[in-house]
């Protein structure tokens, strides 16, 4: 595989990561206006899970593992120019719909729809990155990249606003940025043929996403304890 110039590598990895991060809002969030109630606490460890809580925990992990799996496959297809890229992207998009649906029982249809809109904005941001790359417009590329990260902060703030005690704003922003950064590294290493590093990157992405999934599911349980007895 040919090596990309630094600017083109940055475009490609940002596009691949954009597809990845769209789901990051998922498993527990809703706009702050929808839920300002005090949560049960930000203590996710040390308490045995009920059957219902364990089911949510496992389902949330499955959603996020699907997310990073289809993201990785999209990165591989993108980097290799494979003919399955569109089908892979479609499946990744379905994962975003699944994640948005997962919050509906806790925050309602309106919150789910708002989350899905925000996730769609991440996909449109990826399109903007691609368009800038094809045009060779580095200024447009920088603007699209910066806007994409700003959107990630918006997702973190949305989640924190919904459940501030269990999902503090600083923690959510840090966790989301870690996921973005690790996915970017995975993509750029793949695009530049650094396959050993690329595999290590995916392992790091996997570890982080499980931590995020657990924080989100535990936060929902803490926020709605009566629903998990």
N, C-alpha and C positions, 0 to 999 in steps of 0.2 A: 504494500500500500504506500502511495506517495505521501510524503510529509507535507503538512499544511504550513503556510506562512502563519506567523503569530496572530495577525488580525483575522485571517480566515479560520484558524483554529478556534479563536475566541468566539466567532460567530457560531460555528458548528456546535461547539460544546454548550453555548448558551441556549441554542435552539433545543438541543436534546434535553438539557436540564429544564428548560421551560415546560416541556411536556411532563417532566417528572414532578415539578413542584406544584402543578395545578391541584393536586390532591391534598396538599398539605393542610388545608384548612379543615379537612374533613371531619374527623370522627366526633367532635364534640361541640362545634361552634355554632354561634348565631350572633347577629348583630347585638351590640350592647343594649340597644333600646328594647330588645325583645325579652331580656332577662337580667334584672338587676338584683335578684334575690341573693342573700348571703348563702354561700355554699357550706357544706358540712365540715370542710377543712381540707387542707392541702397535705394530708398524711396518707400516702398511697401504700405504705408498706406496713407489715406487721399485723395485718388483719386477714383472717381466712376469708376467702371469697365464697359467697353463696353459689348455688348452681346457676342462678340467673346472671350473677356478676361474672362468673367464669365463662359463661356463654358469650357475653358481650366482649370480654377480654379476648377470647379466641377468635370471634368474628372480626374484631377490630384488627388483630394481627393479620388475619387472612386478607383483609382489604388492603392493608399496607404492604404486605408481601407480594400480593398481586401487583400493586402499584410499582414497586421497584423491579419486579420481574419484567413487566411489560415495558417499563422505562428502559431497562437494560437492552431488551430485544430491539427497541426502537433505536437506541444508540448504535447497536451493532449493525442494524439494517441501514441506518443513515450513513455510517462511516463506510460501509462496504458497497453502497449503492445497490442494495438488494431489492428485488421486485416485490418483496412482501412488506415494504415499508408502510404503504397506505393501510393494508389490513392490520398491521401491528398498531399503527396509530389509532385506528378505529377501536381496537380492543382496549387500548389505553384510555381512550375517551369514555368508553363504557364503564371503566373502573371509576372514573370521576363521577359519573352519574350514580353509580352504586354507593360511593362514599357520601354524596349529598343526600341520597335516600336514607342513609344510616342515621342521620341526625333527626329525621322527621318525627320519629316517635317521641323525642325528648323536647324539641324546639318548634315543632309544627311545620306545616307546609310552606308558610311564608319564609321561614328561616332557611329551609332546604332550598327553596327557589333562589333566595339571595345568595346562598353559598354557591349554588350551581352557576349563577351569573358571574360571580367572582372567579370561579374556576375557568369559565369560558374566556374571561379576560386574559388569563394566563396563556391559553391557547392562541388567542389573537396576538398576544405579545410575541409568541414564537413565530407567527406568520410575519410580523413586522421585522423580526430579526432576519428571517430568510430573505425578505424583499430587499432589505438593506444590503445583505451579502451579495445577492445577485446583481444589484446595482453598483456594487463597489463603493458604496457611500459610507465611509467610516464614521462621519458625523451622525448620520441616521442610525448607524449601528450602535454607537455609544448611547444615544438617546433611548433607543429601544431596550438596551441592556439595563440601563439605569431605571427605566420605568418598570421593567420586569421585577427588579429587586424591590422597588418601592411597593409594588403590588403585593409582594411577599410580606412586607411589613404590615400592609393593610389586613392581610389574612390573619397574621398573628394578633393584631389589635382587635379584630372581630372576635376571635376565640377568647381572648382575655376579657373582653367586655361582657361576654356571655357567662363566664365562670371565673371571675377575677381571683377568687380565693384559691382555687385549684389550678388555674392556668394563669399565673402572674404574667403581666405583659413582657417583662424582661426575659423571663424564661422562655416564653413562646417565641419571641423574636430570635433569641439565641438558638433555640432548637431548630427553627425553620431555616435560619441562615446556615447552620451546620449542614442540614440536609441539602440545601442548594449548593453550598461550596463543595461538599463531597461528591455530589452528582456531577458538577462541573468538572472536577478533577477526573472522575471516572470517564467522562466523555472525551476530554482532551487527550488523556492517555490512550484511549482507544483510537482516536482519530490519528494520533501520531505513531501508532504501531507499538506502543509500550505495553505489551499485552500482560506481562507479569504484574506490572504496576496497576494496570486496569483491573485485574482480578482482585488484587488487594484492595483497591478502591471500592469494589462492589461489596466485599466483606465488611468494610467500614460503613458503607451505606446501610447494609443489612442490620448491623448492630444498632446504629442510630435510629433507624426507622422502628425497630421493635421498642426502643425506649420511648419514642414519641407515641406509638400506638398505645402503650401501657399508660402513659400519662393521660392520654385522652380518655381511654375507657375508665380508668380509675377516677378521673375527674367527673365523669358522668355519674358514676355510682355514688360518689361523695355528694354530688349536687342533688341527686334524686334517690336517697337511700331507701325510701319506702317502696320503690319499684323493683328492688333487688333483694327482697327478703325471701 
